[in-house]
Amino acid sequence: MSVLEFRHQKDKRVLSDLAKHLRNHYCEDSAIDALRSGTGYSRTEYLVRMKLPDEQVRPGPSIRSGDFGEILVADYLQFCLDYWVPRTQYCDKAVRNESTKGCDIIGFRILDKDKVSSKDTLAVYEAKAKFSGNRPVNRLQEAVADSAKDVTRKAESLNFIKQILIQKGQAEEALRVERFQCPEDRPYRELSGAVALFSTGCYDARCVSKTNTAGHPNRENLALLVVHGEDMMTLVHSLYRRAADEA
């Protein structure tokens, strides 16, 4: 098990960059004006009312924490572990105050784009966030339990990613996904991951240490990760506000 501390600081430039990164998961900046056309909304109003999870109306706050946690894990896979991680699920939400369906985060690593290798790797991670409250809850155990379900929903999630990439005209990227759709014909390594994200005030190391992975179907290749940081829900709300205000 790895434990990381997320040390965010009040750096306006960094926070603006992070807010833009967050916003573009839901709506690319280049598309906002076309999408808001006819609504009578400003860019900020369009994002707040049509795209971003609500700050106060339930389940908006919990959707925000869940989405932000998943995006943080996707960034970890991409920038720390060197996977390609498509960001397709948030922009296609029909209802902004709903969580995305399927596997939380999928990353791809292809050693040689010109040939298939059994050493190519598919990483499928599940993330659970607890950014408010002070009662210890073993969200890592919940992430392990959800990760065990990815065996059955992986195919649908891969199909969805490929579908969105094709719709966006990204044929080369869609072929990268296709490489992993038939493991019987094109074997690859599969890494599972379970991640718990906490605001430090509700993180209990002893509680998390009791996590049991015995029933996981890919337990030999299961990575466990805990991330905690101070006042995470405050950070999340401030980033969503900034994402809308700076569009």
Backbone bond lengths (Angstrom), bond angles and torsions (degrees), N, CA, C in turn:
res aa  C-N    CA-C-N  psi(-1)  N-CA   C-N-CA  omega(-1)  CA-C   N-CA-C  phi
1 M - - - 1.459 - - 1.526 109.73 -
2 S 1.335 116.30 134.28 1.461 121.73 175.85 1.520 109.08 -107.36
3 V 1.331 116.47 140.77 1.460 122.21 178.18 1.519 108.30 -123.30
4 L 1.325 116.32 122.17 1.462 122.00 -179.05 1.526 110.08 -118.54
5 E 1.315 115.77 145.20 1.470 120.80 174.54 1.525 108.52 -105.43
6 F 1.322 115.53 128.49 1.466 121.49 179.71 1.528 107.86 -93.85
7 R 1.315 116.66 104.13 1.468 121.58 -174.11 1.528 110.39 -100.04
8 H 1.295 116.28 83.38 1.463 120.62 178.36 1.529 109.99 -83.76
9 Q 1.324 115.36 148.27 1.456 121.80 -177.91 1.521 110.29 -132.42
10 K 1.326 116.22 164.46 1.471 121.47 -177.98 1.525 110.31 -86.26
11 D 1.298 114.95 67.17 1.457 122.28 176.51 1.529 106.79 -105.72
12 K 1.323 117.49 110.55 1.464 121.48 -172.77 1.529 112.54 -58.78
13 R 1.323 117.19 -40.48 1.462 119.68 -178.72 1.523 110.90 -65.89
14 V 1.325 115.70 -44.82 1.464 119.89 -179.77 1.526 110.42 -65.43
15 L 1.332 117.04 -42.11 1.459 120.48 -179.66 1.526 111.24 -65.61
16 S 1.330 116.89 -37.55 1.469 120.22 176.88 1.522 110.89 -64.78
17 D 1.325 116.64 -42.40 1.468 120.39 178.06 1.531 110.79 -63.22
18 L 1.335 115.92 -41.59 1.462 120.16 -179.81 1.526 110.75 -67.69
19 A 1.342 117.02 -38.60 1.459 121.01 178.45 1.530 110.83 -64.65
20 K 1.334 116.74 -40.19 1.471 120.28 176.98 1.520 110.17 -64.11
21 H 1.324 116.76 -43.03 1.461 122.03 177.70 1.530 110.19 -58.55
22 L 1.324 116.52 -43.52 1.465 121.90 178.28 1.523 110.60 -64.05
23 R 1.337 117.03 -48.84 1.469 122.56 -177.78 1.527 111.89 -57.76
24 N 1.327 116.00 -41.30 1.463 119.58 -175.74 1.519 113.33 -72.48
25 H 1.321 118.25 -12.13 1.462 119.81 170.45 1.534 110.49 -69.24
26 Y 1.320 116.76 -33.82 1.464 121.85 -177.08 1.528 112.16 -92.24
27 C 1.311 115.69 -33.24 1.466 119.90 -176.11 1.518 108.51 -162.28
28 E 1.319 117.34 115.29 1.456 119.97 -179.84 1.529 109.56 -64.53
29 D 1.317 116.23 140.60 1.464 120.61 -177.52 1.526 112.15 -55.24
30 S 1.322 116.23 -34.41 1.463 120.43 -178.27 1.534 112.49 -68.96
31 A 1.337 117.08 -14.61 1.473 120.38 -176.03 1.523 113.23 -105.93
32 I 1.324 118.77 -10.37 1.464 120.88 -172.24 1.527 111.52 -59.65
33 D 1.318 117.46 -47.68 1.470 119.75 -175.33 1.520 111.80 -63.49
34 A 1.331 117.28 -40.47 1.467 120.12 178.88 1.523 110.75 -66.77
35 L 1.314 117.23 -39.04 1.457 121.09 -177.76 1.523 112.74 -72.21
36 R 1.336 116.81 -34.70 1.467 118.54 -178.30 1.532 112.22 -84.43
37 S 1.332 115.72 -11.00 1.461 119.62 179.55 1.530 110.10 -57.62
38 G 1.320 116.13 130.94 1.460 121.52 179.51 1.514 114.08 90.82
39 T 1.331 117.51 -10.79 1.470 119.98 -179.04 1.525 112.36 -89.88
40 G 1.328 116.42 -21.25 1.456 119.99 -174.94 1.517 113.07 80.83
41 Y 1.328 117.05 4.12 1.459 121.38 -177.81 1.526 111.30 -92.73
42 S 1.313 115.84 146.98 1.458 120.81 167.33 1.533 107.57 -72.84
43 R 1.318 116.47 173.76 1.466 119.02 178.27 1.529 110.94 -58.99
44 T 1.325 114.95 -45.79 1.467 119.55 -179.68 1.519 111.06 -61.99
45 E 1.329 117.11 -46.29 1.468 120.98 -179.10 1.525 110.91 -62.83
46 Y 1.328 116.30 -41.02 1.463 119.53 -179.06 1.528 110.60 -61.54
47 L 1.315 116.22 -45.58 1.462 119.93 -179.07 1.522 111.38 -64.96
48 V 1.328 116.98 -43.25 1.463 121.21 -177.48 1.527 111.48 -67.58
49 R 1.326 116.60 -39.77 1.468 120.04 -173.32 1.528 114.27 -92.43
50 M 1.337 117.17 -21.89 1.458 119.11 -172.30 1.533 115.11 -121.00
51 K 1.322 117.67 -20.80 1.459 119.05 -170.91 1.528 114.65 -121.20
52 L 1.309 117.85 -48.97 1.460 120.53 -171.74 1.527 111.61 -87.33
53 P 1.322 118.76 141.44 1.471 120.81 175.82 1.529 110.76 -56.21
54 D 1.322 116.13 147.03 1.462 121.65 -174.64 1.525 112.15 -69.57
55 E 1.324 115.44 145.31 1.463 120.25 -179.31 1.522 112.64 -75.52
56 Q 1.350 117.88 -28.80 1.456 120.32 -173.30 1.528 114.15 -122.95
57 V 1.326 117.44 -39.87 1.460 120.86 -175.26 1.524 110.11 -73.56
58 R 1.321 116.69 122.54 1.459 120.83 179.51 1.527 111.48 -67.02
59 P 1.327 117.16 145.83 1.468 128.67 2.02 1.521 113.99 -90.93
60 G 1.339 117.52 23.35 1.455 121.68 -175.79 1.522 115.22 -48.01
61 P 1.359 118.31 -51.30 1.468 118.74 -178.69 1.533 113.48 -59.38
62 S 1.330 117.08 -40.31 1.465 119.12 179.75 1.531 111.03 -70.92
63 I 1.338 117.10 -32.00 1.463 120.05 175.87 1.527 109.43 -66.82
64 R 1.334 116.27 -39.93 1.470 119.73 176.61 1.526 111.46 -58.53
65 S 1.329 116.25 -48.38 1.466 119.00 -177.43 1.522 110.61 -65.36
66 G 1.346 116.92 -39.91 1.453 120.05 178.73 1.516 112.69 -64.83
67 D 1.352 116.04 -46.19 1.464 119.98 179.59 1.524 110.81 -63.16
68 F 1.332 116.31 -45.22 1.462 119.54 -178.67 1.525 110.74 -62.73
69 G 1.325 116.76 -40.94 1.453 120.33 177.54 1.517 111.60 -60.59
70 E 1.332 117.08 -43.71 1.465 120.74 178.93 1.531 111.23 -63.56
71 I 1.328 116.35 -42.04 1.462 120.16 179.81 1.523 110.51 -64.48
72 L 1.330 116.52 -38.73 1.460 120.68 178.10 1.535 110.53 -62.98
73 V 1.327 116.66 -41.45 1.463 120.69 178.57 1.534 110.43 -68.23
74 A 1.328 116.80 -39.70 1.465 120.23 176.73 1.528 110.50 -60.04
75 D 1.331 116.35 -41.30 1.468 120.26 177.09 1.524 111.13 -63.88
76 Y 1.328 116.45 -39.53 1.460 120.73 177.89 1.532 110.53 -61.23
77 L 1.331 116.37 -45.96 1.468 120.08 178.86 1.529 111.08 -62.28
78 Q 1.321 115.91 -42.52 1.459 119.46 -175.06 1.528 112.77 -75.19
79 F 1.329 116.64 -49.14 1.459 119.58 -170.43 1.527 114.30 -93.36
80 C 1.325 117.04 -20.17 1.471 120.02 178.80 1.525 112.44 -103.78
81 L 1.332 117.17 -36.22 1.464 120.51 -176.75 1.531 113.45 -106.67
82 D 1.337 116.67 -1.29 1.469 121.98 172.01 1.527 113.88 67.01
83 Y 1.340 116.86 40.83 1.460 121.89 171.41 1.526 109.24 -98.65
84 W 1.320 115.86 154.96 1.467 120.99 166.80 1.520 106.79 -88.17
85 V 1.333 116.31 123.97 1.468 121.26 -175.26 1.531 109.12 -126.15
86 P 1.332 118.53 99.09 1.468 120.43 176.95 1.529 110.66 -63.75
87 R 1.325 116.58 142.49 1.467 121.23 179.38 1.529 107.47 -112.16
88 T 1.324 117.29 83.94 1.469 120.90 -170.58 1.524 114.36 -113.31
89 Q 1.337 118.06 -19.92 1.465 117.90 -165.95 1.520 115.32 -82.47
90 Y 1.330 119.04 -25.13 1.466 120.02 -172.04 1.527 112.78 -81.61
91 C 1.330 117.47 -35.85 1.466 119.99 -176.84 1.523 111.71 -69.96
92 D 1.331 117.73 -20.38 1.455 120.50 -176.55 1.528 113.73 -99.93
93 K 1.319 117.48 15.21 1.462 120.30 175.95 1.532 109.78 -65.72
94 A 1.312 117.00 128.96 1.465 120.19 174.80 1.528 110.61 -80.29
95 V 1.332 116.04 -29.87 1.465 122.22 179.35 1.529 107.48 -125.14
96 R 1.331 116.61 119.71 1.468 119.76 -171.90 1.520 112.92 -67.12
97 N 1.333 117.95 -28.58 1.465 120.99 -178.57 1.524 112.13 -94.33
98 E 1.334 115.95 35.86 1.459 121.09 173.63 1.515 108.95 -126.69
99 S 1.334 115.39 149.07 1.461 119.21 176.37 1.517 109.67 -78.19
100 T 1.325 115.56 159.39 1.462 119.95 177.93 1.528 109.74 -74.99
101 K 1.306 115.81 156.54 1.458 121.42 -178.74 1.532 110.27 -101.10
102 G 1.325 116.32 162.37 1.454 121.22 177.42 1.512 112.57 85.87
103 C 1.325 116.15 -163.74 1.470 121.61 178.97 1.527 109.55 -65.40
104 D 1.316 116.92 142.52 1.467 120.47 -175.71 1.530 112.43 -67.88
105 I 1.333 116.16 -54.85 1.466 120.89 -175.32 1.519 108.77 -136.88
106 I 1.333 116.01 130.04 1.459 120.90 176.29 1.524 108.78 -125.64
107 G 1.335 115.66 128.71 1.456 121.37 177.84 1.519 110.64 -122.38
108 F 1.333 115.75 150.91 1.463 122.21 -175.87 1.530 109.97 -125.55
109 R 1.318 115.53 138.46 1.465 120.17 172.85 1.529 108.14 -134.02
110 I 1.338 116.18 113.95 1.459 123.02 179.71 1.522 107.82 -112.84
111 L 1.309 116.94 121.93 1.455 121.07 -175.00 1.522 112.62 -70.25
112 D 1.332 116.50 -38.12 1.461 121.26 -178.62 1.524 107.93 -143.29
113 K 1.330 116.74 113.70 1.463 120.08 -175.27 1.530 112.81 -65.04
114 D 1.331 117.43 -15.77 1.462 120.58 -177.36 1.523 113.51 -92.77
115 K 1.339 118.05 -6.53 1.463 119.34 177.58 1.525 110.63 -152.56
116 V 1.314 114.90 151.22 1.462 121.71 -179.51 1.520 109.17 -83.51
117 S 1.325 115.97 135.30 1.457 121.47 177.81 1.528 109.92 -128.66
118 S 1.309 116.51 140.73 1.466 120.38 176.70 1.517 111.26 -68.51
119 K 1.339 116.54 -8.58 1.461 121.06 177.73 1.534 112.31 -92.46
120 D 1.320 117.88 -3.34 1.460 120.33 171.03 1.527 108.23 -60.56
121 T 1.319 116.67 150.09 1.463 119.38 -172.06 1.523 112.14 -128.62
122 L 1.313 114.63 135.00 1.462 122.72 171.13 1.524 107.13 -109.82
123 A 1.326 116.72 122.91 1.464 121.72 178.07 1.517 109.10 -108.21
124 V 1.324 117.11 124.76 1.464 122.66 -179.24 1.529 107.57 -122.04
125 Y 1.326 116.09 112.90 1.456 121.51 -174.41 1.530 111.54 -116.14
126 E 1.309 115.07 144.61 1.463 122.29 172.03 1.524 108.98 -115.57
127 A 1.319 116.75 137.79 1.456 121.42 -176.76 1.527 110.58 -126.68
128 K 1.328 115.78 138.07 1.458 122.62 175.87 1.528 108.51 -129.33
129 A 1.334 116.26 127.99 1.458 120.55 -176.96 1.526 111.63 -113.16
130 K 1.319 114.89 143.57 1.472 121.84 170.51 1.523 106.57 -136.89
131 F 1.331 115.45 98.89 1.458 121.32 -174.00 1.527 113.36 -108.12
132 S 1.336 117.54 3.70 1.463 119.82 179.08 1.525 109.22 -142.70
133 G 1.336 115.70 163.20 1.456 120.80 -178.82 1.512 111.41 89.23
134 N 1.323 116.39 174.50 1.462 120.11 -179.99 1.525 112.77 -134.48
135 R 1.334 117.87 10.80 1.456 121.15 178.25 1.530 109.57 -93.76
136 P 1.337 117.24 122.67 1.467 119.77 -178.83 1.535 111.69 -61.54
137 V 1.315 115.41 130.78 1.465 122.40 175.58 1.523 107.05 -134.37
138 N 1.317 117.07 135.25 1.461 119.84 -178.99 1.526 110.22 -82.52
139 R 1.323 114.78 79.82 1.469 119.55 179.16 1.529 111.66 -68.09
140 L 1.326 117.36 -21.47 1.455 119.19 177.63 1.529 110.54 -67.25
141 Q 1.331 116.71 -38.55 1.459 119.40 177.30 1.527 110.63 -63.42
142 E 1.335 116.04 -38.05 1.467 120.44 177.26 1.529 110.61 -65.08
143 A 1.336 115.98 -38.70 1.466 119.79 178.58 1.525 110.87 -65.78
144 V 1.342 117.13 -38.83 1.466 120.92 177.12 1.531 110.27 -62.59
145 A 1.330 116.18 -43.73 1.468 120.40 -179.87 1.526 110.95 -62.70
146 D 1.329 117.22 -42.08 1.467 119.77 178.37 1.525 111.51 -69.86
147 S 1.325 116.55 -35.50 1.464 120.10 178.44 1.526 110.79 -61.00
148 A 1.319 116.65 -34.81 1.468 120.40 179.69 1.528 111.69 -62.79
149 K 1.337 117.02 -25.30 1.457 121.48 -179.87 1.524 112.81 -80.05
150 D 1.337 116.55 -13.32 1.463 119.75 -175.83 1.519 113.19 -65.60
151 V 1.326 117.03 -19.43 1.464 120.85 177.85 1.523 110.54 -57.62
152 T 1.337 116.53 -38.41 1.464 120.62 -176.59 1.529 113.18 -89.99
153 R 1.342 118.58 -24.43 1.467 118.94 -177.05 1.523 113.47 -103.95
154 K 1.328 116.92 0.61 1.465 120.78 -179.63 1.528 111.37 -60.72
155 A 1.319 117.70 -45.65 1.465 121.03 -176.54 1.527 111.68 -60.16
156 E 1.340 116.29 -42.58 1.463 119.54 -179.96 1.523 110.98 -67.41
157 S 1.333 116.71 -37.94 1.461 120.36 179.37 1.515 111.40 -66.51
158 L 1.333 117.42 -41.49 1.463 120.57 176.85 1.527 110.63 -63.31
159 N 1.330 116.54 -41.03 1.459 120.40 178.76 1.527 111.10 -62.23
160 F 1.339 116.53 -40.37 1.467 120.50 -179.90 1.524 111.05 -64.86
161 I 1.336 116.94 -45.54 1.461 120.38 179.17 1.527 110.07 -59.74
162 K 1.322 116.43 -46.59 1.465 120.67 -179.77 1.522 110.70 -61.95
163 Q 1.326 117.16 -41.47 1.462 121.58 179.88 1.522 111.50 -60.30
164 I 1.331 116.85 -46.29 1.471 120.61 -179.42 1.518 110.58 -64.85
165 L 1.324 117.34 -40.69 1.464 120.29 179.42 1.521 111.35 -63.93
166 I 1.333 117.00 -40.10 1.469 120.27 177.23 1.528 110.20 -64.26
167 Q 1.334 116.88 -42.60 1.462 120.41 179.12 1.528 111.87 -62.43
168 K 1.319 116.75 -29.96 1.466 121.37 179.40 1.524 112.24 -85.28
169 G 1.332 116.35 -1.40 1.458 119.77 180.00 1.516 113.39 79.40
170 Q 1.309 117.33 19.17 1.467 121.82 -178.34 1.538 109.21 -99.25
171 A 1.319 115.14 71.21 1.467 121.16 -173.48 1.520 112.08 -65.37
172 E 1.316 117.97 -40.16 1.464 120.72 -178.56 1.527 110.61 -64.21
173 E 1.335 116.27 -41.88 1.467 120.42 178.38 1.525 110.67 -66.02
174 A 1.340 116.77 -37.34 1.471 120.33 178.55 1.528 110.74 -62.66
175 L 1.324 117.15 -35.69 1.467 120.38 178.34 1.530 111.29 -67.16
176 R 1.324 117.33 -30.75 1.468 120.05 176.21 1.526 110.09 -62.38
177 V 1.335 115.73 -40.72 1.464 120.36 178.80 1.523 109.71 -68.37
178 E 1.327 116.32 -43.07 1.463 121.81 -177.98 1.530 111.64 -56.29
179 R 1.333 116.70 -32.95 1.455 120.39 -179.34 1.536 111.67 -56.70
180 F 1.364 117.33 -26.19 1.463 121.78 -174.70 1.537 113.61 -102.66
181 Q 1.338 117.54 9.16 1.461 119.07 -173.56 1.523 114.44 -86.91
182 C 1.325 117.80 -13.17 1.473 119.39 -179.42 1.524 109.56 -136.06
183 P 1.336 117.80 81.26 1.473 120.25 -176.80 1.518 113.81 -64.15
184 E 1.332 117.85 -22.39 1.459 120.13 178.15 1.532 110.57 -65.25
185 D 1.330 117.08 -40.54 1.464 121.32 -179.67 1.527 112.29 -90.04
186 R 1.346 115.94 -31.11 1.461 120.10 -176.75 1.537 108.36 -130.21
187 P 1.319 117.46 80.14 1.475 121.06 -174.86 1.533 111.91 -61.24
188 Y 1.331 115.45 152.83 1.461 122.08 176.99 1.527 109.20 -155.62
189 R 1.313 116.27 166.81 1.456 121.67 174.83 1.522 108.69 -81.48
190 E 1.324 116.57 141.70 1.458 119.55 176.23 1.524 109.81 -123.25
191 L 1.322 114.88 122.17 1.455 122.19 177.38 1.520 108.93 -105.37
192 S 1.317 116.37 127.02 1.463 121.31 174.64 1.526 108.75 -99.75
193 G 1.320 115.63 151.88 1.456 119.39 178.98 1.515 111.14 -142.92
194 A 1.329 116.03 141.08 1.460 122.63 174.85 1.521 107.27 -125.97
195 V 1.333 115.85 125.94 1.461 120.76 -174.71 1.528 109.95 -127.67
196 A 1.322 115.80 134.25 1.460 121.88 172.54 1.520 108.20 -115.99
197 L 1.320 116.12 130.75 1.464 121.39 179.94 1.521 108.75 -118.28
198 F 1.328 116.02 129.68 1.463 121.20 -175.03 1.521 111.44 -129.66
199 S 1.326 114.98 149.84 1.446 119.13 157.68 1.521 105.61 -77.59
200 T 1.320 117.39 137.72 1.462 120.96 -169.83 1.524 112.69 -53.34
201 G 1.328 117.49 -32.56 1.459 120.79 -178.69 1.513 114.74 -63.86
202 C 1.336 117.86 -21.00 1.462 120.06 179.25 1.531 111.90 -117.59
203 Y 1.329 115.49 20.69 1.459 120.77 176.53 1.525 110.18 -96.83
204 D 1.308 117.18 125.59 1.456 123.16 179.24 1.529 107.75 -126.48
205 A 1.325 116.08 107.65 1.463 120.90 -176.17 1.526 111.93 -61.09
206 R 1.324 117.23 -37.17 1.469 119.92 -179.23 1.524 111.25 -66.29
207 C 1.320 115.97 -38.93 1.464 120.40 178.51 1.527 110.57 -63.51
208 V 1.335 116.28 -46.74 1.463 121.46 -178.21 1.529 110.99 -65.84
209 S 1.341 116.73 -33.47 1.465 120.73 -177.26 1.526 112.74 -65.11
210 K 1.331 117.23 -14.21 1.465 121.45 -179.70 1.538 112.62 -85.54
211 T 1.310 117.09 4.10 1.469 121.12 -178.02 1.531 111.23 -59.17
212 N 1.326 114.93 132.33 1.474 121.97 -178.05 1.531 108.77 -111.77
213 T 1.320 116.41 124.94 1.474 121.08 -178.88 1.523 112.53 -110.05
214 A 1.324 117.56 8.64 1.468 121.33 -171.96 1.523 113.36 -58.21
215 G 1.332 118.02 -32.96 1.459 120.45 -176.29 1.513 114.77 -90.31
216 H 1.324 117.55 3.53 1.467 119.72 -176.83 1.529 110.30 -77.75
217 P 1.339 118.43 131.14 1.472 120.96 -176.64 1.525 114.32 -66.93
218 N 1.324 117.88 -18.51 1.467 121.31 179.00 1.527 110.30 -123.06
219 R 1.327 116.19 38.14 1.471 120.87 -172.11 1.527 112.90 -62.72
220 E 1.349 117.93 -24.86 1.465 119.95 178.38 1.531 111.76 -70.74
221 N 1.328 116.03 -18.80 1.474 120.92 -179.83 1.526 109.70 -127.32
222 L 1.314 115.66 42.64 1.466 121.79 -177.27 1.526 109.79 -109.37
223 A 1.332 116.29 118.25 1.463 121.96 177.60 1.529 109.28 -95.26
224 L 1.323 115.90 132.31 1.461 121.98 177.83 1.524 108.82 -110.12
225 L 1.328 115.25 131.66 1.466 120.30 -177.20 1.514 109.96 -138.45
226 V 1.329 116.18 136.04 1.458 122.76 173.74 1.525 108.13 -120.87
227 V 1.326 117.04 132.61 1.463 123.00 176.88 1.517 107.96 -124.81
228 H 1.335 117.25 130.06 1.470 118.96 176.14 1.525 109.82 -138.43
229 G 1.321 114.85 149.20 1.460 120.83 179.66 1.514 110.03 -154.88
230 E 1.311 116.61 159.95 1.453 121.66 -177.87 1.531 111.66 -72.06
231 D 1.327 116.28 138.59 1.477 123.29 171.15 1.534 111.99 47.24
232 M 1.306 116.43 50.93 1.457 120.00 -174.56 1.520 112.88 -65.40
233 M 1.335 118.10 -36.93 1.468 118.95 -178.82 1.517 110.74 -68.69
234 T 1.323 117.09 -35.00 1.466 120.52 175.50 1.520 109.70 -62.01
235 L 1.327 115.83 -43.47 1.463 120.39 178.00 1.527 110.61 -62.21
236 V 1.325 117.07 -45.43 1.465 121.09 -177.89 1.528 110.46 -58.99
237 H 1.333 117.80 -50.26 1.464 120.47 -179.24 1.531 111.37 -61.48
238 S 1.331 116.74 -40.57 1.462 119.53 -178.99 1.534 111.04 -65.88
239 L 1.324 116.94 -35.95 1.459 119.77 179.19 1.524 112.24 -70.63
240 Y 1.327 117.07 -38.92 1.465 119.99 177.42 1.528 110.33 -65.24
241 R 1.348 117.21 -40.72 1.472 119.53 177.35 1.515 110.67 -63.16
242 R 1.314 115.57 -44.96 1.472 120.17 179.72 1.535 110.64 -64.27
243 A 1.339 116.22 -38.13 1.465 119.78 179.48 1.523 111.25 -59.28
244 A 1.332 116.73 -39.43 1.460 121.06 179.43 1.523 111.51 -77.15
245 D 1.318 118.02 -44.09 1.457 122.48 -174.40 1.523 112.68 -69.03
246 E 1.345 116.84 -28.81 1.471 119.68 -174.58 1.536 112.48 -99.96
247 A 1.330 116.41 9.59 1.475 118.54 -178.33 1.524 111.42 -67.11
